[in-house]
Amino acid sequence: GTAFVRRQPVGVLLGIMPWNYPYYQVARFAAPNLALGNTIVLKHASQCPESSAALQQLFTDAGLPEGCYVNVHATGEQIGRAIADPRVQGVSFTGSERAGAEVAEKAGRSLKKVVLELGGSDPFIVLSTDDLDATVQAAVEARFENAGQACNAGKRFIVAEDIYDAFLDKFTKKVLALTDGLAPLSSVAAAEYVEEQVERAVDEGATFVSARQREGAYFPPGVLTDLSPASPSAAEELFGPVATVYRVASEDEAVELANATPYGLGSYVFTTDAEQALRVADRIEAGMVFINGVGLEGAELPFGGVKLSGFGRELGRAGIDEFANKKLIRTART
């Protein structure tokens, strides 16, 4: 007899995508699933309707059959009905944990598969380095890409005490120098919310350094220090150009602080000790760990998190398997 597994498409998938990476996020979800044979119904963020239209045209120009990828512009109530529609076999959502929980609840009533890619408060751990300037540059890139509006950005910088002062000095100088090259946030409301978060952190004992004041949707890059890990602000995701820097006395303290968050999307570990790097990586509660580098994601690698950062994976073989019926076919001996 023989036995094998066939991966087959499950059917129509509903994708609910965010505004912060309006092309990449959609491609990350849609391309692997279209290749598998699933049909995509895409509800993009209301802030970027032209991006969704352009993507649909790209797929059409590439020769995708009509109806395999369809944009919809819908209200939250209409999307709720779409999730419940028996023609929809799965849902992929990228956004906040509150909205993700609502999507999962609605899909769960019909026992539909869901992939959730939610928020993050990624730790960036620096235990040792033989090139402090390069490590600082990597930290700046990890935090301030897209004006800090990225779920998998490094947000909490956890630095060994023997290099903390030198790291903080170089890092702060580079951050303040970003003032002339950083884009505004997505809206005035978004900038106001980041400002409120920073003010709460300062009220809880933190120190905030920035080169200027907020102007409309523009929030200047800045650095928070002296924030107690036990303070309420330490548990929040800062979705903007603000980095929080902590001093730690040991590897154990670094790991404990890294895990002291409800989120578990990505993380970064910088050290000159290869064994330590893997040891720390194994202990971090996250879906992804990047060692001694940033921007290491790839289309062939799974992307996703744990805890309140969601569940399921995009990209790579794991991403394709999320919405595939892995059908066992077994024949008897003859």
C-alpha positions, 0 to 999 in steps of 0.5 A: 500500500501507499500513503501520502498527504496532499495539500489542497486549498480550503477555499475562500479566505477573508483578509483584514489588513492594516495601514502601516505596510499597505502593500507588503502586508497584503502580499505576505498574506495573499501571494502564498495563498493564491499560489496554493489555490485559495481565493482572497477577499481583501478588506484593506484599512480605510486609510489606504483604498488606493493601495488595495486597488493597485494591488488588485490591478497588479494581480490582474496584470499578472494573469490571475483569473478574474475573481481570485482576488477581490477587494471589498470596502466594508464596515465592521458590521459587514465584515462580521457578517462576512466572517460568519458567511459559510462561503468563507473558510478562513480569516487572516487578521493583522491589527490590534489585540482587541480587534483580533479577539473580536475576529477570533470570537466571530470566526470561532462560532463557525469553527473557522481557522484564523491567523492573527498577527497582532501587536508587539513590544519586542525586546532588543537585548544587548549583552556584549558587542565587539562593535558598539557603533554597529550595534547602536546603528542596528538598534536605531534601524530596529526601532525607527523604521516606518517612524516606529509604526511596526508591530515587530519593531524593537521597542524595549532596549535591554542593555548589560550594565557594563556597556549601558552608559556608552550604548545610551550615549551613542544611541540617544545622539543618533535618535535625536539626529533623526529629527529632520528625516523622520516622517509623521505618524499616520494621523494627529490622533496617533501622535496624540496617543503616543504623546499621552503614553510618554506623559504617563511614563514620565509621571511614573518616574521615567525620563524622556529626551527629545529634540523638539515638541510634537507638531500635528501628526509629527512626533519627534523621535525620543528616548525613555529611560528610568522607567520601572519594569513594574510600572503600567506604562512598561506593559504598553506597546508604543506605536511610534518613534520612542525607544525605552532603554533599560539597564540589566545586571545579568543574562537572567535579568535580561530574559526576565525583563524581555518576557515581562510583557503580554506580547510575544512577537519578535525579539533581538539578541546581540552578543559575542557569545554564540552559545549565550545567543542560542541559550537566550533565544530559547528562553525568550517567549516570542515567535521570532528571535533575530541574533546579531542583526535586524531585517533578517525576515525572509519570504521563506521564513515563518512570521508570527507570534505568541501570547497577545501577539496572536497565533498562526504563521504567515510566509514560508511553508508554515504560512502556506500550511495554515490554510491548506487541507492536508489530506491523507490518502492511503491505499490498501495493499493489493 
